[in-house]
Amino acid sequence: MPANLTLKGVPDEIHERLKAAAIANHRSLNSEIIAILEARVLTRRVSAQDQLAVIRAARARLKQAEFDHAEIDRIKREGRA
């Protein structure tokens, strides 16, 4: 069964930021605090090697393409004009 917690002495600035985050995320203040706690406490730490393996596997699934560097440079210059 979920437990109830009471926070005392929360600084005004933190309270205001929590309220703003709750509004931005369409949550109640309570739900926003729970989401923040879940993200911080329940997040599994992933090693750099594991992250790299995931990235390499994703990269391997991508279509290999030849890039025309002159074409890329031309498009970049057009975007800055």
PyMOL Python script that loads the backbone (N, CA, C, O; Angstrom):
from pymol import cmd

cmd.read_pdbstr("""\
ATOM      1  N   MET A   1       0.850  -1.181   0.000  1.00  0.00           N
ATOM      2  CA  MET A   1       0.000   0.000   0.000  1.00  0.00           C
ATOM      3  C   MET A   1       0.890   1.236   0.000  1.00  0.00           C
ATOM      4  O   MET A   1       1.876   1.279   0.735  1.00  0.00           O
ATOM      5  N   PRO A   2       0.564   2.245  -0.809  1.00  0.00           N
ATOM      6  CA  PRO A   2       1.376   3.455  -0.845  1.00  0.00           C
ATOM      7  C   PRO A   2       1.408   4.150   0.513  1.00  0.00           C
ATOM      8  O   PRO A   2       0.429   4.155   1.260  1.00  0.00           O
ATOM      9  N   ALA A   3       2.554   4.727   0.802  1.00  0.00           N
ATOM     10  CA  ALA A   3       2.725   5.454   2.061  1.00  0.00           C
ATOM     11  C   ALA A   3       2.460   6.934   1.840  1.00  0.00           C
ATOM     12  O   ALA A   3       2.546   7.429   0.716  1.00  0.00           O
ATOM     13  N   ASN A   4       2.142   7.625   2.900  1.00  0.00           N
ATOM     14  CA  ASN A   4       1.958   9.069   2.860  1.00  0.00           C
ATOM     15  C   ASN A   4       3.169   9.730   3.488  1.00  0.00           C
ATOM     16  O   ASN A   4       3.665   9.281   4.521  1.00  0.00           O
ATOM     17  N   LEU A   5       3.646  10.806   2.858  1.00  0.00           N
ATOM     18  CA  LEU A   5       4.769  11.577   3.380  1.00  0.00           C
ATOM     19  C   LEU A   5       4.332  13.014   3.562  1.00  0.00           C
ATOM     20  O   LEU A   5       3.462  13.510   2.847  1.00  0.00           O
ATOM     21  N   THR A   6       4.942  13.672   4.523  1.00  0.00           N
ATOM     22  CA  THR A   6       4.716  15.092   4.718  1.00  0.00           C
ATOM     23  C   THR A   6       6.059  15.783   4.625  1.00  0.00           C
ATOM     24  O   THR A   6       7.017  15.392   5.292  1.00  0.00           O
ATOM     25  N   LEU A   7       6.125  16.805   3.802  1.00  0.00           N
ATOM     26  CA  LEU A   7       7.355  17.588   3.682  1.00  0.00           C
ATOM     27  C   LEU A   7       7.181  18.876   4.457  1.00  0.00           C
ATOM     28  O   LEU A   7       6.166  19.561   4.327  1.00  0.00           O
ATOM     29  N   LYS A   8       8.177  19.201   5.263  1.00  0.00           N
ATOM     30  CA  LYS A   8       8.132  20.434   6.049  1.00  0.00           C
ATOM     31  C   LYS A   8       9.325  21.302   5.669  1.00  0.00           C
ATOM     32  O   LYS A   8      10.405  20.798   5.361  1.00  0.00           O
ATOM     33  N   GLY A   9       9.116  22.582   5.695  1.00  0.00           N
ATOM     34  CA  GLY A   9      10.209  23.514   5.473  1.00  0.00           C
ATOM     35  C   GLY A   9      10.704  23.571   4.038  1.00  0.00           C
ATOM     36  O   GLY A   9      11.877  23.855   3.798  1.00  0.00           O
ATOM     37  N   VAL A  10       9.819  23.301   3.078  1.00  0.00           N
ATOM     38  CA  VAL A  10      10.217  23.374   1.672  1.00  0.00           C
ATOM     39  C   VAL A  10      10.413  24.854   1.328  1.00  0.00           C
ATOM     40  O   VAL A  10       9.501  25.659   1.517  1.00  0.00           O
ATOM     41  N   PRO A  11      11.590  25.211   0.829  1.00  0.00           N
ATOM     42  CA  PRO A  11      11.826  26.619   0.476  1.00  0.00           C
ATOM     43  C   PRO A  11      10.828  27.099  -0.583  1.00  0.00           C
ATOM     44  O   PRO A  11      10.411  26.337  -1.455  1.00  0.00           O
ATOM     45  N   ASP A  12      10.456  28.374  -0.487  1.00  0.00           N
ATOM     46  CA  ASP A  12       9.472  28.948  -1.406  1.00  0.00           C
ATOM     47  C   ASP A  12       9.862  28.751  -2.866  1.00  0.00           C
ATOM     48  O   ASP A  12       9.011  28.420  -3.692  1.00  0.00           O
ATOM     49  N   GLU A  13      11.133  28.949  -3.194  1.00  0.00           N
ATOM     50  CA  GLU A  13      11.567  28.834  -4.584  1.00  0.00           C
ATOM     51  C   GLU A  13      11.360  27.416  -5.115  1.00  0.00           C
ATOM     52  O   GLU A  13      10.932  27.229  -6.254  1.00  0.00           O
ATOM     53  N   ILE A  14      11.665  26.426  -4.286  1.00  0.00           N
ATOM     54  CA  ILE A  14      11.455  25.037  -4.702  1.00  0.00           C
ATOM     55  C   ILE A  14       9.970  24.759  -4.884  1.00  0.00           C
ATOM     56  O   ILE A  14       9.569  24.115  -5.854  1.00  0.00           O
ATOM     57  N   HIS A  15       9.167  25.238  -3.966  1.00  0.00           N
ATOM     58  CA  HIS A  15       7.722  25.051  -4.059  1.00  0.00           C
ATOM     59  C   HIS A  15       7.181  25.671  -5.345  1.00  0.00           C
ATOM     60  O   HIS A  15       6.375  25.052  -6.039  1.00  0.00           O
ATOM     61  N   GLU A  16       7.614  26.878  -5.663  1.00  0.00           N
ATOM     62  CA  GLU A  16       7.157  27.548  -6.882  1.00  0.00           C
ATOM     63  C   GLU A  16       7.590  26.787  -8.134  1.00  0.00           C
ATOM     64  O   GLU A  16       6.818  26.651  -9.083  1.00  0.00           O
ATOM     65  N   ARG A  17       8.819  26.296  -8.128  1.00  0.00           N
ATOM     66  CA  ARG A  17       9.306  25.542  -9.291  1.00  0.00           C
ATOM     67  C   ARG A  17       8.566  24.218  -9.446  1.00  0.00           C
ATOM     68  O   ARG A  17       8.271  23.795 -10.564  1.00  0.00           O
ATOM     69  N   LEU A  18       8.269  23.570  -8.335  1.00  0.00           N
ATOM     70  CA  LEU A  18       7.491  22.331  -8.393  1.00  0.00           C
ATOM     71  C   LEU A  18       6.093  22.591  -8.949  1.00  0.00           C
ATOM     72  O   LEU A  18       5.593  21.824  -9.772  1.00  0.00           O
ATOM     73  N   LYS A  19       5.470  23.673  -8.498  1.00  0.00           N
ATOM     74  CA  LYS A  19       4.135  24.012  -9.002  1.00  0.00           C
ATOM     75  C   LYS A  19       4.184  24.303 -10.497  1.00  0.00           C
ATOM     76  O   LYS A  19       3.309  23.867 -11.244  1.00  0.00           O
ATOM     77  N   ALA A  20       5.207  25.040 -10.937  1.00  0.00           N
ATOM     78  CA  ALA A  20       5.343  25.362 -12.354  1.00  0.00           C
ATOM     79  C   ALA A  20       5.562  24.093 -13.181  1.00  0.00           C
ATOM     80  O   ALA A  20       4.995  23.945 -14.263  1.00  0.00           O
ATOM     81  N   ALA A  21       6.384  23.184 -12.667  1.00  0.00           N
ATOM     82  CA  ALA A  21       6.629  21.925 -13.372  1.00  0.00           C
ATOM     83  C   ALA A  21       5.357  21.094 -13.443  1.00  0.00           C
ATOM     84  O   ALA A  21       5.073  20.478 -14.470  1.00  0.00           O
ATOM     85  N   ALA A  22       4.598  21.074 -12.371  1.00  0.00           N
ATOM     86  CA  ALA A  22       3.344  20.321 -12.349  1.00  0.00           C
ATOM     87  C   ALA A  22       2.380  20.861 -13.397  1.00  0.00           C
ATOM     88  O   ALA A  22       1.741  20.090 -14.113  1.00  0.00           O
ATOM     89  N   ILE A  23       2.274  22.171 -13.488  1.00  0.00           N
ATOM     90  CA  ILE A  23       1.394  22.789 -14.480  1.00  0.00           C
ATOM     91  C   ILE A  23       1.881  22.442 -15.889  1.00  0.00           C
ATOM     92  O   ILE A  23       1.089  22.061 -16.751  1.00  0.00           O
ATOM     93  N   ALA A  24       3.185  22.575 -16.114  1.00  0.00           N
ATOM     94  CA  ALA A  24       3.747  22.301 -17.445  1.00  0.00           C
ATOM     95  C   ALA A  24       3.540  20.850 -17.862  1.00  0.00           C
ATOM     96  O   ALA A  24       3.381  20.557 -19.047  1.00  0.00           O
ATOM     97  N   ASN A  25       3.541  19.949 -16.894  1.00  0.00           N
ATOM     98  CA  ASN A  25       3.385  18.524 -17.184  1.00  0.00           C
ATOM     99  C   ASN A  25       1.956  18.023 -16.993  1.00  0.00           C
ATOM    100  O   ASN A  25       1.700  16.820 -17.049  1.00  0.00           O
ATOM    101  N   HIS A  26       1.026  18.955 -16.767  1.00  0.00           N
ATOM    102  CA  HIS A  26      -0.396  18.630 -16.588  1.00  0.00           C
ATOM    103  C   HIS A  26      -0.590  17.604 -15.470  1.00  0.00           C
ATOM    104  O   HIS A  26      -1.303  16.613 -15.629  1.00  0.00           O
ATOM    105  N   ARG A  27       0.058  17.868 -14.343  1.00  0.00           N
ATOM    106  CA  ARG A  27      -0.049  16.986 -13.181  1.00  0.00           C
ATOM    107  C   ARG A  27      -0.422  17.811 -11.959  1.00  0.00           C
ATOM    108  O   ARG A  27      -0.280  19.034 -11.936  1.00  0.00           O
ATOM    109  N   SER A  28      -0.899  17.106 -10.952  1.00  0.00           N
ATOM    110  CA  SER A  28      -1.070  17.754  -9.660  1.00  0.00           C
ATOM    111  C   SER A  28       0.313  17.911  -9.043  1.00  0.00           C
ATOM    112  O   SER A  28       1.270  17.278  -9.490  1.00  0.00           O
ATOM    113  N   LEU A  29       0.420  18.737  -8.034  1.00  0.00           N
ATOM    114  CA  LEU A  29       1.702  18.924  -7.349  1.00  0.00           C
ATOM    115  C   LEU A  29       2.171  17.594  -6.769  1.00  0.00           C
ATOM    116  O   LEU A  29       3.353  17.262  -6.858  1.00  0.00           O
ATOM    117  N   ASN A  30       1.263  16.840  -6.183  1.00  0.00           N
ATOM    118  CA  ASN A  30       1.601  15.541  -5.615  1.00  0.00           C
ATOM    119  C   ASN A  30       2.125  14.588  -6.688  1.00  0.00           C
ATOM    120  O   ASN A  30       3.142  13.924  -6.487  1.00  0.00           O
ATOM    121  N   SER A  31       1.432  14.519  -7.829  1.00  0.00           N
ATOM    122  CA  SER A  31       1.857  13.625  -8.907  1.00  0.00           C
ATOM    123  C   SER A  31       3.209  14.038  -9.475  1.00  0.00           C
ATOM    124  O   SER A  31       4.021  13.187  -9.838  1.00  0.00           O
ATOM    125  N   GLU A  32       3.450  15.347  -9.550  1.00  0.00           N
ATOM    126  CA  GLU A  32       4.735  15.831 -10.051  1.00  0.00           C
ATOM    127  C   GLU A  32       5.871  15.410  -9.119  1.00  0.00           C
ATOM    128  O   GLU A  32       6.924  14.975  -9.586  1.00  0.00           O
ATOM    129  N   ILE A  33       5.669  15.534  -7.828  1.00  0.00           N
ATOM    130  CA  ILE A  33       6.698  15.151  -6.861  1.00  0.00           C
ATOM    131  C   ILE A  33       6.954  13.645  -6.931  1.00  0.00           C
ATOM    132  O   ILE A  33       8.104  13.211  -6.871  1.00  0.00           O
ATOM    133  N   ILE A  34       5.906  12.857  -7.055  1.00  0.00           N
ATOM    134  CA  ILE A  34       6.069  11.401  -7.183  1.00  0.00           C
ATOM    135  C   ILE A  34       6.841  11.067  -8.455  1.00  0.00           C
ATOM    136  O   ILE A  34       7.725  10.211  -8.431  1.00  0.00           O
ATOM    137  N   ALA A  35       6.520  11.732  -9.565  1.00  0.00           N
ATOM    138  CA  ALA A  35       7.231  11.485 -10.827  1.00  0.00           C
ATOM    139  C   ALA A  35       8.717  11.815 -10.693  1.00  0.00           C
ATOM    140  O   ALA A  35       9.568  11.071 -11.180  1.00  0.00           O
ATOM    141  N   ILE A  36       9.025  12.925 -10.034  1.00  0.00           N
ATOM    142  CA  ILE A  36      10.428  13.310  -9.823  1.00  0.00           C
ATOM    143  C   ILE A  36      11.139  12.283  -8.955  1.00  0.00           C
ATOM    144  O   ILE A  36      12.266  11.888  -9.254  1.00  0.00           O
ATOM    145  N   LEU A  37      10.491  11.851  -7.888  1.00  0.00           N
ATOM    146  CA  LEU A  37      11.092  10.852  -7.001  1.00  0.00           C
ATOM    147  C   LEU A  37      11.291   9.527  -7.727  1.00  0.00           C
ATOM    148  O   LEU A  37      12.335   8.892  -7.576  1.00  0.00           O
ATOM    149  N   GLU A  38      10.309   9.103  -8.510  1.00  0.00           N
ATOM    150  CA  GLU A  38      10.443   7.848  -9.265  1.00  0.00           C
ATOM    151  C   GLU A  38      11.623   7.928 -10.239  1.00  0.00           C
ATOM    152  O   GLU A  38      12.410   6.988 -10.350  1.00  0.00           O
ATOM    153  N   ALA A  39      11.736   9.055 -10.941  1.00  0.00           N
ATOM    154  CA  ALA A  39      12.817   9.206 -11.912  1.00  0.00           C
ATOM    155  C   ALA A  39      14.184   9.171 -11.235  1.00  0.00           C
ATOM    156  O   ALA A  39      15.152   8.664 -11.802  1.00  0.00           O
ATOM    157  N   ARG A  40      14.254   9.701 -10.049  1.00  0.00           N
ATOM    158  CA  ARG A  40      15.537   9.768  -9.345  1.00  0.00           C
ATOM    159  C   ARG A  40      15.858   8.471  -8.609  1.00  0.00           C
ATOM    160  O   ARG A  40      16.993   7.996  -8.654  1.00  0.00           O
ATOM    161  N   VAL A  41      14.892   7.912  -7.950  1.00  0.00           N
ATOM    162  CA  VAL A  41      15.137   6.769  -7.076  1.00  0.00           C
ATOM    163  C   VAL A  41      15.073   5.436  -7.817  1.00  0.00           C
ATOM    164  O   VAL A  41      15.835   4.518  -7.513  1.00  0.00           O
ATOM    165  N   LEU A  42      14.166   5.327  -8.788  1.00  0.00           N
ATOM    166  CA  LEU A  42      13.970   4.048  -9.457  1.00  0.00           C
ATOM    167  C   LEU A  42      14.786   3.885 -10.738  1.00  0.00           C
ATOM    168  O   LEU A  42      14.775   2.815 -11.347  1.00  0.00           O
ATOM    169  N   THR A  43      15.484   4.924 -11.144  1.00  0.00           N
ATOM    170  CA  THR A  43      16.281   4.840 -12.360  1.00  0.00           C
ATOM    171  C   THR A  43      17.446   3.889 -12.161  1.00  0.00           C
ATOM    172  O   THR A  43      18.203   3.984 -11.195  1.00  0.00           O
ATOM    173  N   ARG A  44      17.563   2.971 -13.105  1.00  0.00           N
ATOM    174  CA  ARG A  44      18.659   2.008 -13.051  1.00  0.00           C
ATOM    175  C   ARG A  44      19.895   2.644 -13.676  1.00  0.00           C
ATOM    176  O   ARG A  44      19.833   3.210 -14.767  1.00  0.00           O
ATOM    177  N   ARG A  45      20.990   2.545 -12.988  1.00  0.00           N
ATOM    178  CA  ARG A  45      22.251   3.068 -13.507  1.00  0.00           C
ATOM    179  C   ARG A  45      22.750   2.151 -14.615  1.00  0.00           C
ATOM    180  O   ARG A  45      22.840   0.936 -14.437  1.00  0.00           O
ATOM    181  N   VAL A  46      23.071   2.738 -15.749  1.00  0.00           N
ATOM    182  CA  VAL A  46      23.561   1.975 -16.893  1.00  0.00           C
ATOM    183  C   VAL A  46      25.031   2.327 -17.091  1.00  0.00           C
ATOM    184  O   VAL A  46      25.407   3.499 -17.093  1.00  0.00           O
ATOM    185  N   SER A  47      25.847   1.303 -17.256  1.00  0.00           N
ATOM    186  CA  SER A  47      27.278   1.539 -17.440  1.00  0.00           C
ATOM    187  C   SER A  47      27.525   2.154 -18.813  1.00  0.00           C
ATOM    188  O   SER A  47      26.703   2.028 -19.720  1.00  0.00           O
ATOM    189  N   ALA A  48      28.653   2.812 -18.949  1.00  0.00           N
ATOM    190  CA  ALA A  48      29.036   3.411 -20.233  1.00  0.00           C
ATOM    191  C   ALA A  48      29.138   2.329 -21.304  1.00  0.00           C
ATOM    192  O   ALA A  48      28.768   2.562 -22.455  1.00  0.00           O
ATOM    193  N   GLN A  49      29.634   1.158 -20.939  1.00  0.00           N
ATOM    194  CA  GLN A  49      29.758   0.057 -21.902  1.00  0.00           C
ATOM    195  C   GLN A  49      28.386  -0.382 -22.392  1.00  0.00           C
ATOM    196  O   GLN A  49      28.206  -0.626 -23.585  1.00  0.00           O
ATOM    197  N   ASP A  50      27.422  -0.483 -21.491  1.00  0.00           N
ATOM    198  CA  ASP A  50      26.067  -0.879 -21.881  1.00  0.00           C
ATOM    199  C   ASP A  50      25.429   0.172 -22.784  1.00  0.00           C
ATOM    200  O   ASP A  50      24.784  -0.167 -23.776  1.00  0.00           O
ATOM    201  N   GLN A  51      25.610   1.449 -22.440  1.00  0.00           N
ATOM    202  CA  GLN A  51      25.072   2.522 -23.276  1.00  0.00           C
ATOM    203  C   GLN A  51      25.695   2.481 -24.667  1.00  0.00           C
ATOM    204  O   GLN A  51      25.000   2.622 -25.673  1.00  0.00           O
ATOM    205  N   LEU A  52      27.001   2.288 -24.714  1.00  0.00           N
ATOM    206  CA  LEU A  52      27.696   2.233 -25.990  1.00  0.00           C
ATOM    207  C   LEU A  52      27.205   1.058 -26.833  1.00  0.00           C
ATOM    208  O   LEU A  52      27.057   1.186 -28.048  1.00  0.00           O
ATOM    209  N   ALA A  53      26.956  -0.070 -26.203  1.00  0.00           N
ATOM    210  CA  ALA A  53      26.449  -1.239 -26.925  1.00  0.00           C
ATOM    211  C   ALA A  53      25.078  -0.955 -27.534  1.00  0.00           C
ATOM    212  O   ALA A  53      24.814  -1.351 -28.669  1.00  0.00           O
ATOM    213  N   VAL A  54      24.212  -0.280 -26.801  1.00  0.00           N
ATOM    214  CA  VAL A  54      22.885   0.077 -27.303  1.00  0.00           C
ATOM    215  C   VAL A  54      23.008   1.040 -28.485  1.00  0.00           C
ATOM    216  O   VAL A  54      22.316   0.886 -29.492  1.00  0.00           O
ATOM    217  N   ILE A  55      23.889   2.031 -28.358  1.00  0.00           N
ATOM    218  CA  ILE A  55      24.095   3.006 -29.433  1.00  0.00           C
ATOM    219  C   ILE A  55      24.643   2.326 -30.681  1.00  0.00           C
ATOM    220  O   ILE A  55      24.190   2.598 -31.793  1.00  0.00           O
ATOM    221  N   ARG A  56      25.611   1.450 -30.496  1.00  0.00           N
ATOM    222  CA  ARG A  56      26.191   0.753 -31.650  1.00  0.00           C
ATOM    223  C   ARG A  56      25.165  -0.155 -32.329  1.00  0.00           C
ATOM    224  O   ARG A  56      25.147  -0.262 -33.556  1.00  0.00           O
ATOM    225  N   ALA A  57      24.320  -0.802 -31.547  1.00  0.00           N
ATOM    226  CA  ALA A  57      23.290  -1.661 -32.125  1.00  0.00           C
ATOM    227  C   ALA A  57      22.285  -0.821 -32.921  1.00  0.00           C
ATOM    228  O   ALA A  57      21.856  -1.227 -34.001  1.00  0.00           O
ATOM    229  N   ALA A  58      21.914   0.335 -32.397  1.00  0.00           N
ATOM    230  CA  ALA A  58      20.989   1.217 -33.112  1.00  0.00           C
ATOM    231  C   ALA A  58      21.626   1.733 -34.393  1.00  0.00           C
ATOM    232  O   ALA A  58      20.980   1.796 -35.438  1.00  0.00           O
ATOM    233  N   ARG A  59      22.883   2.097 -34.303  1.00  0.00           N
ATOM    234  CA  ARG A  59      23.591   2.593 -35.480  1.00  0.00           C
ATOM    235  C   ARG A  59      23.684   1.511 -36.552  1.00  0.00           C
ATOM    236  O   ARG A  59      23.571   1.805 -37.742  1.00  0.00           O
ATOM    237  N   ALA A  60      23.886   0.276 -36.141  1.00  0.00           N
ATOM    238  CA  ALA A  60      24.002  -0.830 -37.100  1.00  0.00           C
ATOM    239  C   ALA A  60      22.691  -1.055 -37.852  1.00  0.00           C
ATOM    240  O   ALA A  60      22.702  -1.534 -38.986  1.00  0.00           O
ATOM    241  N   ARG A  61      21.558  -0.710 -37.225  1.00  0.00           N
ATOM    242  CA  ARG A  61      20.256  -0.889 -37.878  1.00  0.00           C
ATOM    243  C   ARG A  61      19.950   0.215 -38.880  1.00  0.00           C
ATOM    244  O   ARG A  61      19.059   0.066 -39.716  1.00  0.00           O
ATOM    245  N   LEU A  62      20.685   1.324 -38.801  1.00  0.00           N
ATOM    246  CA  LEU A  62      20.438   2.438 -39.710  1.00  0.00           C
ATOM    247  C   LEU A  62      20.950   2.133 -41.107  1.00  0.00           C
ATOM    248  O   LEU A  62      21.935   1.419 -41.294  1.00  0.00           O
ATOM    249  N   LYS A  63      20.256   2.692 -42.071  1.00  0.00           N
ATOM    250  CA  LYS A  63      20.668   2.530 -43.463  1.00  0.00           C
ATOM    251  C   LYS A  63      21.986   3.286 -43.665  1.00  0.00           C
ATOM    252  O   LYS A  63      22.111   4.455 -43.299  1.00  0.00           O
ATOM    253  N   GLN A  64      22.941   2.609 -44.241  1.00  0.00           N
ATOM    254  CA  GLN A  64      24.217   3.245 -44.538  1.00  0.00           C
ATOM    255  C   GLN A  64      24.056   4.066 -45.810  1.00  0.00           C
ATOM    256  O   GLN A  64      23.551   3.562 -46.813  1.00  0.00           O
ATOM    257  N   ALA A  65      24.474   5.307 -45.777  1.00  0.00           N
ATOM    258  CA  ALA A  65      24.319   6.187 -46.930  1.00  0.00           C
ATOM    259  C   ALA A  65      25.635   6.893 -47.208  1.00  0.00           C
ATOM    260  O   ALA A  65      26.447   7.135 -46.315  1.00  0.00           O
ATOM    261  N   GLU A  66      25.809   7.205 -48.453  1.00  0.00           N
ATOM    262  CA  GLU A  66      26.957   8.003 -48.848  1.00  0.00           C
ATOM    263  C   GLU A  66      26.555   9.463 -48.731  1.00  0.00           C
ATOM    264  O   GLU A  66      25.485   9.855 -49.197  1.00  0.00           O
ATOM    265  N   PHE A  67      27.397  10.260 -48.121  1.00  0.00           N
ATOM    266  CA  PHE A  67      27.119  11.672 -47.974  1.00  0.00           C
ATOM    267  C   PHE A  67      28.005  12.469 -48.910  1.00  0.00           C
ATOM    268  O   PHE A  67      29.208  12.229 -49.011  1.00  0.00           O
ATOM    269  N   ASP A  68      27.394  13.413 -49.585  1.00  0.00           N
ATOM    270  CA  ASP A  68      28.126  14.330 -50.442  1.00  0.00           C
ATOM    271  C   ASP A  68      28.417  15.563 -49.595  1.00  0.00           C
ATOM    272  O   ASP A  68      27.541  16.402 -49.385  1.00  0.00           O
ATOM    273  N   HIS A  69      29.642  15.668 -49.113  1.00  0.00           N
ATOM    274  CA  HIS A  69      29.997  16.757 -48.195  1.00  0.00           C
ATOM    275  C   HIS A  69      29.840  18.122 -48.846  1.00  0.00           C
ATOM    276  O   HIS A  69      29.494  19.089 -48.167  1.00  0.00           O
ATOM    277  N   ALA A  70      30.085  18.220 -50.137  1.00  0.00           N
ATOM    278  CA  ALA A  70      29.892  19.494 -50.835  1.00  0.00           C
ATOM    279  C   ALA A  70      28.410  19.887 -50.813  1.00  0.00           C
ATOM    280  O   ALA A  70      28.079  21.059 -50.635  1.00  0.00           O
ATOM    281  N   GLU A  71      27.531  18.911 -50.992  1.00  0.00           N
ATOM    282  CA  GLU A  71      26.092  19.169 -50.962  1.00  0.00           C
ATOM    283  C   GLU A  71      25.659  19.615 -49.559  1.00  0.00           C
ATOM    284  O   GLU A  71      24.855  20.537 -49.418  1.00  0.00           O
ATOM    285  N   ILE A  72      26.185  18.971 -48.548  1.00  0.00           N
ATOM    286  CA  ILE A  72      25.862  19.346 -47.165  1.00  0.00           C
ATOM    287  C   ILE A  72      26.317  20.770 -46.890  1.00  0.00           C
ATOM    288  O   ILE A  72      25.566  21.553 -46.308  1.00  0.00           O
ATOM    289  N   ASP A  73      27.531  21.122 -47.296  1.00  0.00           N
ATOM    290  CA  ASP A  73      28.034  22.482 -47.105  1.00  0.00           C
ATOM    291  C   ASP A  73      27.162  23.506 -47.830  1.00  0.00           C
ATOM    292  O   ASP A  73      26.881  24.577 -47.292  1.00  0.00           O
ATOM    293  N   ARG A  74      26.730  23.176 -49.056  1.00  0.00           N
ATOM    294  CA  ARG A  74      25.876  24.080 -49.824  1.00  0.00           C
ATOM    295  C   ARG A  74      24.544  24.309 -49.107  1.00  0.00           C
ATOM    296  O   ARG A  74      24.070  25.442 -49.028  1.00  0.00           O
ATOM    297  N   ILE A  75      23.952  23.258 -48.593  1.00  0.00           N
ATOM    298  CA  ILE A  75      22.663  23.372 -47.890  1.00  0.00           C
ATOM    299  C   ILE A  75      22.835  24.192 -46.613  1.00  0.00           C
ATOM    300  O   ILE A  75      21.969  25.002 -46.281  1.00  0.00           O
ATOM    301  N   LYS A  76      23.925  23.997 -45.905  1.00  0.00           N
ATOM    302  CA  LYS A  76      24.161  24.789 -44.689  1.00  0.00           C
ATOM    303  C   LYS A  76      24.285  26.283 -45.018  1.00  0.00           C
ATOM    304  O   LYS A  76      23.731  27.133 -44.320  1.00  0.00           O
ATOM    305  N   ARG A  77      25.024  26.583 -46.097  1.00  0.00           N
ATOM    306  CA  ARG A  77      25.182  27.990 -46.480  1.00  0.00           C
ATOM    307  C   ARG A  77      23.852  28.597 -46.877  1.00  0.00           C
ATOM    308  O   ARG A  77      23.589  29.757 -46.560  1.00  0.00           O
ATOM    309  N   GLU A  78      23.004  27.843 -47.563  1.00  0.00           N
ATOM    310  CA  GLU A  78      21.676  28.354 -47.950  1.00  0.00           C
ATOM    311  C   GLU A  78      20.836  28.665 -46.712  1.00  0.00           C
ATOM    312  O   GLU A  78      20.106  29.655 -46.677  1.00  0.00           O
ATOM    313  N   GLY A  79      20.950  27.817 -45.710  1.00  0.00           N
ATOM    314  CA  GLY A  79      20.183  28.028 -44.484  1.00  0.00           C
ATOM    315  C   GLY A  79      20.616  29.257 -43.716  1.00  0.00           C
ATOM    316  O   GLY A  79      19.833  29.795 -42.934  1.00  0.00           O
ATOM    317  N   ARG A  80      21.829  29.716 -43.913  1.00  0.00           N
ATOM    318  CA  ARG A  80      22.338  30.895 -43.205  1.00  0.00           C
ATOM    319  C   ARG A  80      22.083  32.180 -43.958  1.00  0.00           C
ATOM    320  O   ARG A  80      22.257  33.270 -43.413  1.00  0.00           O
ATOM    321  N   ALA A  81      21.673  32.062 -45.205  1.00  0.00           N
ATOM    322  CA  ALA A  81      21.479  33.261 -46.037  1.00  0.00           C
ATOM    323  C   ALA A  81      20.221  34.002 -45.663  1.00  0.00           C
ATOM    324  O   ALA A  81      19.908  35.030 -46.262  1.00  0.00           O
TER     325      ALA A  81
END
""", "prot")
cmd.dss("prot")
cmd.show_as("cartoon", "prot")
cmd.util.cbc("prot")
cmd.orient("prot")
